[in-house]
Amino acid sequence: MGEAESIFFKWMKQALALAEEAQRANEVPVGCIIVYKDKIIATGGNKVNQTKNATRHAEIIAIEKVREFCLAEGLFEKDVFGLSTLFVTVEPCVMCTGALRQIG
């Protein structure tokens, strides 16, 4: 396994850990990590049941955290999203796919 594959594997393992955490909380087991410049800047796990809000998917939660990161760091969201890599444990649903397409 090459160095890049090994790093991607490490990040995917962290996304899987978030999915396991969601499952233990009686949520659909989905985990999401967003990486920017080789650093995890956002994570998310499903919280639909906990919040009783059908939009609280792992990807949406992670997107919101990236926005908070950009605000705190004085960065433009489009620039950060364009240079980020998403790791998610399942194929995103239609809602999350639409949100991800909107942000670039």
NORLINCOR-V612366 format. One record per run of one state. SS is the DSSP state (@ for helix, = for strand, . for the rest). FROM is the first residue (numbers start at 1). TO is the last residue. Records with the same first field share a line. If there is no record, write none. Layout:
# NORLINCOR-V612366
SS->FROM-TO  FROM-TO
This chain:
# NORLINCOR-V612366
.->1-2  25-30  37-38  46-47  52-57  74-76  83-83  89-93  104-104
@->3-24  48-51  58-73  77-82  94-103
=->31-36  39-45  84-88
